[in-house]
Amino acid sequence: MGNFYLLPITADEAYYFSWGKQISLGYFDHPPLIGWITSLTNTSTLRLPFLFATILFAMIAKEQVLGKLLLIPGVHLLVGGALPDTLMVLSGFLVLHSFKKWVSASTIKNAVILGILTAILGYSKFHGILLVLALAIGFWSKRGEWTLYLAIAITALALTPYLVWQSENNWVTFTYHFGERFHNTSIQSVLAFLGITLLLWWPLFIFFNNLRLWSKSLVIMSLALFGLGAYNGSVEMHWLLVWMWVIPELSVPNSKRIRQMTYALVCIHGLFWTPQVRHFLDLELHFRPEIDNLDTQKNTVFLDAYQDAAVFEFKTSKESYSLAHPGIRLSQYNLRPYPFNGQEVVVYNRMGMGEKLGNSPFHFVEDTLYDLSGITYSWNSGRLKFDSDEIPLGYNWILYTYDNGQQISRNIICSGQIEPIFKRNTQASQFLTLEKNWLPSGLWIPLQ
């Protein structure tokens, strides 16, 4: 309740709220369930479905289970907001409950329920696959039950529309999560990840030997997978919320000292409800209060900042957009049409481009921009063929070169009305694009 009423809407929540404006079988970052649910809300009720679901879980769960959960520092990363993690954790517990019922009685009814709930988990977040794999390892002896394959078939059938959407959109989500988000390798990142993990989840390691096989498998698989992500330059600590599923199995002593530690953690969690503590810990980036100071009278877009655009839309109820340079992390905005084609816009950025906006972290420029992502082009003997009449004046051909996700060079080739002549670098990733004074056009031509 404290998180619901006292924490401002986070940038991530605003971003997922923006998904709900356009119902789809899929979205860029995650499976679509979060967007479907936020489509039923407005700016005043965004967290309401998630609050009700969390309260219902708390009412159903035994008091001892809730005590175990609150004892683990890492569990407090789950704020219960309008996030895929909330859906994943809650649906994962439902899968566990239905799976245990199926293990006790492998009936068709229990298999159907298990299949449906597993599909819901799949529509929540990809990390749910770790629970499925862990249960498969822990209950390998049940592989001969034919109703298990009925449950698998139901799950596969339910997830088919989403997979079709992915195939029609070049598997954008999988491409991002399994490739584009990873850049430089770092042993230091792995050590930092392991250190923070130990700090946040230490009770899990102390009582690890008491866990069942499926629980141990889940802990080991996720630690290995996310540790690999840390090594490759991309990991987030809240990914380990998948460990919440094993906590009810912990044998935690019911002692006065344990209870005191639990109460202390709850009190520490409550400190984050105060703006002063959030500011002291430099957590305001998650809430973007500086968006409140922006001009809302003009067409507003943001540069390489999809969360800024989402927070602006949430707070003002006005349409916005996030432009992205080649090689920069894409977002759902790249799958949406640009709303201000051929209109003058103000472009806010945190990159120092243009005029400084007071004491805020933003600079801004004003210009008339176009969406050129749909221009027709082809390659003929290594030369780019296009209709120059489709290119507005002021745009130039730009060649970007990247190595392991890091920009090596940005070269202005020529005017957008002229055929670009350039030398390819086969040892690096390159993109050809059109830009107007550094401002993207939406056109990315990969040269690999």
N, C-alpha and C positions, 0 to 999 in steps of 0.2 A: 504494500500500500504506500509505503514511503517513496519507493522508486516511482510509482505511478503518479503521485501527486506532487512530489518535491523535486524530481529531476526534470529539467527541460527536455524537450524532444531532441534526440540526438541527430546528427547529420545522417547517420545510416538509416534511422527510422524515417526521416523525411524523404530519403532516396527511395526506400521501399514503398512509401506512400505514393510517390510519383508513379510507380509501376501500376498502381490500381486505376490510374486514369485511362489506361488502355489495356483492356482484358486481352490476354494472349495465352497461348499454350506454352510459351516459354519466354524467358527474359535473359539478359546478357550474363548476369553474375551467378544466379542461383536458379533452382527449380521454381516453378511458378506459384506454389501455394501461398507464399507470403503476399504476392501481388493480388491474388484472388481475394484474400481476406481483407487486405487494406482497401480494396475497391468497395467494400461494404461500409466503410467508415468515412468520417470527415475529419477536419483538423481538430475538432473537439473530442471526438470519440476514437481516435486512432488506436490508443492502447487498450480500449475497453475489452475487445474480444480476448486479448492476451491476458488481461487481468483476471477475467472470469475463468479462463482455462487454468491459470496458475492457482487461483483460489480453490477451484474444484479439485485439482490435484492435491493441494494441501489438506483439504477436508477428507479426501479418500485415504491418503497415506497415513500410516500409523505415526503416532507421536514420536516413537523411537527412531523411525526412519528420518523424519524431519530434523530431529536432533543430530543425527549423523551427518546429514547434508549441511547443516549450519556450522558444524565443527570444521569442515574443510574450507580453508581460505579460498581455494580456487572456485568453489561453488558460487561465491559472492560475485564472480564475474558475470553471472546470469542475472541481468537486471529485470528480466521478465517483460521487456518492452516488445515493440512491434518489429521483431527480428527473426530471421530464419532459425537462429539458435534456440529461441523459445519453442518454436514449433518442433524442431528436431528433438529436443530433450523430452518434451511432453509426449510426442508421438512414439519416441523410443521406449518410454516406460509402458505405453499401451501395447507395443509389440512384445515387450518382455512378458507382460501379464497374459496376453493371448497365447504366446508361445508356451508358457508354463501350463496353461490349460490344455493346449494341444498335446504336450508331452504326457500329461496325465490321462487324456482321452483323445486319441487320434481320430476323431470323428470328422465327417464331412463338414458339419457346421463349424467346428473349431478351426478347420483348415481354411474355410471361406473367410472367416473373421480374421484369421492370421494373414491371409493374402491381401485383404483390403487394407488392414492397418499397416502392413509392410509397404504397400504402395503409397499410403499417406506419408510414411517416413521418407520414402524416395522422393516425393514431391516437396519435402520440407528442405532437405539439405543433403548434399552428396556424402557427407561424412557418416550418414546413416548406414552406408554399406559396411562400415567397420563393425557395427553391431551384428549385421547379418552374417558376416564372415566369422565373427567370434562365436556366435551360436552354432554355426556349422561345424566349427572345430570342437567345441565343447560337447556337442551332442551328435557326433559323427555316427554313433551306433544307431541313430534313428533314421538313417538314410534309406532304409528299406521300407519305410512306411509310405504307401502309395499316396496317401492324402497330403504328404509333404509336397509332392509334385503338383498336386491340385493347387495348393497355396502358391507355389512358385509360378504356375501358369496364370493364376489370377493377378498376381503382382505384375508379371510381364505384360499381360494384356492391358492392365490399367495404365502402365507407364508408356505404352506404345505411342499414343498421341504426342507425348513430350519428345520422345526420341525421333519421331517423324519431323517435328518442328526443328529439332537440332540439325537433322540432316538437310533440311531445306534452308537452313541459315549457316551452312558451312561449319557446323559443330562449334559455334563461337564460344560457348561456355567451357567445353572441354579443352579447346585450343588455348583459352586463356589460363585456366587453372592448371593445366598440365604442361604448359610451355611458356607462354608470354609473360607470366608473372615472375618467373625465375630468371635471375641474372648472374651476378658474381657469386662465386663460392667463398665460404668463410668458415674456418674452424672456430673463430671467436664467436660467431653467431650461434653455433651449436652449443658452445660452453655456456653462453649467456642464457640460451633457451633451457638447457638442462638445470642451470642454477635456479632460475625463476620457477621452473616446474617443481623442483624439490621444495622450494619455499612455500608454494601455493598448495601443493598436494602431499605434503609429508606424511599425513596419517595413512594415505593409501600405500605408501612404501613400507611403513612400519608393520602394517597388518597384511602385507601382500601375500605371505605364505598361507594365510587362512582363506584366500579367495579360491573359488572354483575354477576349473579349467577355462571355461568360456570367458570369465572375468579377467583372468591372467592374460589370455590371448588378446583381449581387447586392449588392455593396458600396454602390452608389448608391441602390438601392431601399430597402434596410434603413436606411441613414443618413437618408434622407428620411422614411420611415415612423416610425422611432423618434424622430427629431427633432421630428416633428409631435406625437408622444406627449408629449415633453418640454414642448413649447409649451402643450399642453393639460393639463399638470399630472400626468402619470403616465408614467414610464419607468423601467426597471431595466437596469443596465449589463450584466447577464448575458444580456440579449436579443441582444447582439452576438456571442454564441457562434456564430451562424450564419456568421460570417466564417471560422470554422475550416475550412470546406469549401474555401475558396480558397487557404489557406496552402500546401498541397503544390505549387501552381503558382508560388510565389514563387521568384525567382532570387536566393538568398541566398549571398553569398560564403562559401566554406569556409575561413575564416581563424581564426587563433589568437584574435584579439580577439573575434570572434563567438562562439566556443566559450566563452571566459571570461565573456562576458555571459550566455550560456545557463546556465552553472553557477551564476553569481551569482543569477539569477532562481530557480533551483531551491532554492538555500539560503534565499533570502528567503521562498519559499513554505513551506519547512519551519518557519520561525519561527511561523507561524500554528498549528502543532500544539501550541504551549506555551500553557497557560492564562494565564500572565502577559502575553504579547503580546496575546492576545485581549481580556483585561480592559483593558489599556492603550489599545487601539484602540476600546474600547466596542463589541465585537462579541458580547458575551454575550447580547444580545437574540435572536440567531439560535439560541441553545441553551437559553435559559430555565432556568438552574440553580435559580432561586428556586422552581420548582415542587416541588422536593424537600422543601420545608418545610411543605407544605400537609397538612391533616388528611385522611387517606384513609378514615376510618371513617364519614363521612357522605356522603349523596348530594351530589355536587359538580358545580356548573355554573359557567360563566364568562359575564361580560357583555361583549359586543362584543369578544371575544378568542378567535377560533376556533383560533388556534395554541396558546394556553394550554390549551384543552380537549384538543387533539390530543396535546400533550406529556404532559399528565396521564394520559391514557388509555394512552399508550405506556409510561410509567414505572411505572404502578400496575396495569396490566391491568384497570382498572375503567372502567365506562362513565361518560361525562361528556357535556356538551352546551354549546353556545355560544348564548346568547340574543343577539338583535340588535335594536337600535332601528331604526325606519324611517329610511331615508336612509344608514344605516351599511353598509359593505361586507358583502355577503352571503357565504355559504360553503356547503360541502356539508352542514353541519349543518342549514341551512334546508330541505334536501330530505329530511332524516331525521326520523322521528317523535320527539317529545320523550319521553324514557324515564322521567321521574319525575312523570307527570301526577297532580296531587292529593296529592303527597307533599312533606314538608318537605325543603328543600334548603339548602345553604350556597352563596351566590353570591359568588364572588371577582371583584373588578374592580380596574382601575388608574385609576379615575375619582374616587377619594376618597369613595365612597359607603359609609356604615356605619362599622364599627369598624376601626381600623388593625391590621394583622397584624404585630406586632413591628417589625423593621427591614426587612421585605420591602417591595416596591412595591405590595403588595396591601392593599385594604380588603375587608371582607366583611359581608354581611347574611344572616340566616336567615329563611326564609318558606316558606309553602306556595303553590306556583305551579301553574298549569294551562296546557295547550295549547289555545288558543281559535281556532287557525287554521282549524278546520273548522266553525265555527258557520255556520248558515244565515242569509243576509240578502239583501235585495233593495232596489231603489230604486223609489219610487212618487211621481211628481211632485216629485222632488228631495228626498224625505224617506226616511230609512233605516228599513227595516222589518226587525225581528228578533224572536226569541223571548227575552224577558228571563230565562226560566227556564234558558237555556243559559249565562248569565253568573254566575259565582260572586260572592259578596259580597266587597267590597274592591277590585274593579276599577272604573276610571273610563275614560270616553271621553276621548281625548287627540287634539288636532289639531296635527300637525307641518307647518311650512311651510319649504320649501327654495328657495334661488335659486342656480343654478349649483353644486349640490352642497353648499352651505353652509347650515346651519340658521339660519333667520331668527327663528323663534318656536316655542314649545311651549306650547300652551294647554290647560288642563284644562277640558273642556266640562261634564261632568256625571257622575253615577253611571252605572255600566254597565247598571243596570236601567231607565234612562230614555232616551227617544229624544234623541239629540244634535241640537241646533239650533245652526247655525254659519253664518258667511258665507264663501263660497269666494273665493279669490284666483286669478283666471284668469291672472295674470301670473307665477305661481310654481308649483312642484311641491308638492302637499299630500298628506298621508297621514292617514287616520283610523285610530286603533288603540285597543286596550284595554291599560291598564297597571295594575299594582298597586305603588304606591310606587316609581314609576320603572322597575319591572321589566317587561319585555315579555311579551306573551302569545302571540306568533307570528302574530297577526292584523294584516295590513296591508291597508287599503282605499285604493287610489290614487284621487284625486279629479280627475285630469286629464281 
